[in-house]
């Protein structure tokens, strides 16, 4: 004997059968798909450096929490994890220990290729010129580097600095010699590289740096610049972007939008009051750089705080030419989630 509930379900099924196969399919999908809601917690990694200023402000001012609440998500917990390199961020993302990486776009491109599109960019964060510095007085150009020199990079071969060094070597020595300087590179986080460069006894005598570390290093008269990344490529390069796995993005559409909105809000704060943003950065990071110096960095050509991704195809084409990635993206949008496809990236 059917219960009243079972009898009601049976009547619905009979009506669907009379309605046709399409109705049955749609009903089946509706019953099979559980109700979904965005996560109540998101874990984001961040590296040291002034290019991460929008993320620092988002943390200090709880902008993601604010935007999430405005989107109807209630109270969202944001956990910020400090890491020293993009490689560490990638490992944490793939192991499920974090949800979003804030790192250079080269690290995202590498994972995008290796996961066949499972990892994609969420939005841009910042772009700043990077300087290749040395304390070797004999080194004036790339051609002056020798086996006596060691160049510190946040990650060898795959960091933004490593890619730009290869691009510079290709221009200086020819396409067949793009990796000529790779044997001189060593992996060091920026704070450790600063300490190494300050010590004449350390074998690491050069550093492809990043603001504000490069400004601090240049205060030493024994240290000088050999290369400026913005002058090298003639355009901004996003050395800080947010990226995540497809599963997280699909599960968190509103939270993803709230995160992008939070970075936009942080960028609006920077534009409105650069000095206050610089002071907030110093307070949050305990950085010793004078806020006025940070404001000067903001005004340098090539410094851009924006959710628009820059220099993606420049780096992707280089990776493909070097056979670092197997598939060449046809457009920067191929490697980013649709949430930012309306922006003028490149």
N, C-alpha and C positions, 0 to 999 in steps of 0.2 A: 504494500500500500504506500502511495506517495504521500509525503508530508506536504503541507501547504506551500512551503518554500520550494520543495522539489517540483511540485506541480507547476508553480509559477515559472521556474527555470525552463521546464519542459515546453511550456507554452511559448516562451521567448524563442527558444531554439527552433520550434516549428515555424514561427513567423519568419525567422531569418532564412530558413531553408526555402520558403516560398519566395523570399525577396531575391534570392539568387546567390551565386558563389562569392561575388564581390562583398556583399554584406557580411557573409560568414567570415571572410578573411579579415575585414576591418574589425569585426567584433572580437575575433580571436586575438588580434594584435592588442586591442584595448584591454582585454582581460589578462593577457600575458604580461603586459608592460606594467610594472609596479609604479606607484607614485614616486617621483624623484624630486629631491630637494638639494640645493647647494650645500656643500660641507659647512660645518660651523667653525672650522679651523683651517688655516692655511699656513704652511711653513715655507719661508722664503730665505734663500741664502744671499749673502752680499759679501763683496770683497772690499779691501781698503782702497781708498782713492777718491778724489774730488768728483770724478765723473759720476759717482753714485749719489751725488747730492740729492736728486729728487727722491730716491729711496730712503735716504736718511731723514728727509723732511716728512715723508709719508709715515715713517715710524714714529718720529718725535711728536708729530701733530695728530697721530692716529687717523690719518686721512682714509685709509682703507676701511677701517671700522666705521668711519662716518659715512662713506659712500655706500657701504654694504647696508647700513641701517636705512639710508635713504631709498635703497632699492627694495626694501621690504624683507631683508634677510635677517633682521634682528641683530643680536649681539654675535659678532664674528670675532674669534680669537686669531690674532696674527702673531706668529712666532718668527722672529728674525734670527738667522744663524750666520755667524761670521766665519768665512772660509778664506784661505789665502790664495786660492787659485781656481781657475775655471775647471781644471781637471778634477779637483776635489768636488766641485759643484756637480759636475756631470756624473761622477760616481754616486754621489748622494741622491741625485735625481733618479738614476736607473735602479738604485737599490730601494727606492721608496722612502728614504729618510727625509726628503724635502719634496715640496710640490712645485716650486718655481725657483729657477736659478736666475740670478742677476749677474751677468758676466758678459764678456766680449762676444760679438756675433759669430766669430770663427768657431767657438765652442759649440754654439747651437747648430751651425752648419755641419759640423762633424757628426753630431748625434742625429741630426735630421737624415743624413745619408746612411749612417750605420743602422738606424732603426727603420729605414724605408718610410720616412715621413711621420713616424709616431711622435717625434719631438719636433715642435715648431715654436717660432717666436710668438710672443704675446703682444709685445709692444717695444718701442724704443725707450730708452731712459736718458742716455746722454752721449755726447761725442766731445772729446777734447784732443787737442794736438799732443802727440807724444814725442819726446826727445830722446835720441840715442846719445848718451853721455859717456865720457871717458876721462880718466885722470892721466892717461898716457899722453905726454906732450907731443910725441912723434906722430900721433894719429890725427890727421886733419880731414881725411876723406876715408871712404870705405876701403879703398885700395891700400891704405896704410895699416890696416889690421893684420896681425900675424899670429903665429902659434903662441906667442908670448902673452896674448890677450885672452881674457875670458869675459863674455858678455852675458849679464844676468837678464833673464826673461821670466815672466810669471809661469809660462809653460813653454817648453821647447817645441818647435815645429808647428804647433797648432794655435798658439795664442795670437791675438791681434798683432802684438809686437813682432812675433816670429814671422807671421805672414808678410807684414810690411818690410821686415828686414830682407826677406826673400825677394819681394818686389823691387826693393832698392838694389839688391845684388844683381838681379836680372837686368835692370837698366844700366848698371855700372859695368857689368862684366859680360853681358850677353845672356840669352835665354838658357843656354846650356849650363850656365854657372849660377843659377838662382840659389842653389844650396851651398855656395862656396863658403859662406860664413857660418853655416850651421854647426860645424865641428867646434866652433869657439863658444857656442852658447851653453849656458847652464841654467837650470830651473831654480829660481829663488823668488819668494814673495817680495813685494816691493819694500816693506820695512826692512827685511833682512838684506836686500840689495843696497839700500841706502847705507846701512852699517858697513857692508863690505867695501863700498866705494870710498867711504870715509877713512878706511885703514890702508895705508900704503903697503903694509905687509900682506894684505889679502890678495890671493891670486885673481880674484874677480876685480878687474879694474875698469869695467864698463857696465852700463846699465841702460837698457831701453826702457825708459821710465814713464811716469804718468804724474799729472798734477795731483796733489801739491808736492809730491816727493821730488820731482825734478827741480822745482823752484828752491827747495831746501838744499838740494845737492849743489846747485849752481852758486850758492853763497860761498862755497869753497873756491878760492881763486885757482886751485890746481885742477878743477874740473871744468870741462867745456863741452859744448854740443857739437856733434858731428852731423846729425840728421834731424829734420823736423818732419813728422809724418804728414802734416797738412800741406807743407810745401812739396813733399814727394808726390802725393796723389792729386792735389788740387781740389779736394772736396772733403767734407766731414766724413768720418767713419765712426759708426756706432760702436764704441768700445764698452758700452754697457747697454744690454737689453734684457728684458724678462723673457724667459722661455719655459715651456712646460710640456708635459706629455698629453697626447690627444685624449686619453681616457679622462684625465683630470679636467681638461677644458670642456669636454662634452657633458661631464657630470656637474659642472659649475658655470653655466652660462652667465648667470646674474653676478656671481662673484668675480668672474673674469672681467666683466664690463665695469664692475666697481673698482677693480684694481687699476685698470687703464684710466678711469675717471680720476682716481686718486693721484696718479702720476701727472695727469693733466693739471690737476689742482696744485700740486707741488710746483710744477713748472710756472704756473701763473703767479705763485708766491715769489718765485725767484725773479721773474720779470718785474713784478711790482716793487719789490724792495730787496735788491741784490745784497745790500750790506747786512740786513737782518737775516737773510738766508745764510750768508756766510757766518754770521755770529752763531746761528743755530747749529750749523755744521761743526764749528769749533767746540761748542758746548757738548754736542752729542758724541763726538769722536775723541775728545781730548787732544785734538790736533793743535800743534804749537804755531801753525802758520797764522800770521796776522790776518784778520778778516779783510783788511784793505787789499792784501795781496791776492786773496781769493776772488775779490771783486774784479781785480785786474785780469785774472785768468778768465773770468766770464766774458770779458770784452775781447779776448784774443780771437783772431780769425780761426775758424774751425771748431770753436767751442759752441755747442748747441745742446740745450736741454729740451728734449721733445720726445713725444711718443712715436714720432715718425722715424722709421729705421733708415739709416744712411750707409752707403758703401757696402751693401749686402752683395750685390752682384759683382762688384770689384773683387771681393774676397772669394766668392763662390767660383768665379771664372779662374782665379789663381789656383784654388784648391783642385779644380778639375784638371787644369793643365799640368799640375804636379802629381796627378793621380792619387791625391790624398782622399778624394771622394770619387765614387764610381759613376754617379749620375749628375749631370750638369743641370741645375735649375734653369728654366727658360725665363723666369721672372722672379723678382724678390718675393712676390705674393705666394709662390709655390712653397716657400719655407716659413710662412707666417699664417696664423689663424685669421679667418675672415674679418674679425673684429676691427682690424686696422687696414683692411684693403682699400678703404676710401681715402687714405692718407697718401701724400705725394712721395712715397719712399723710392729708393733706387738701389 
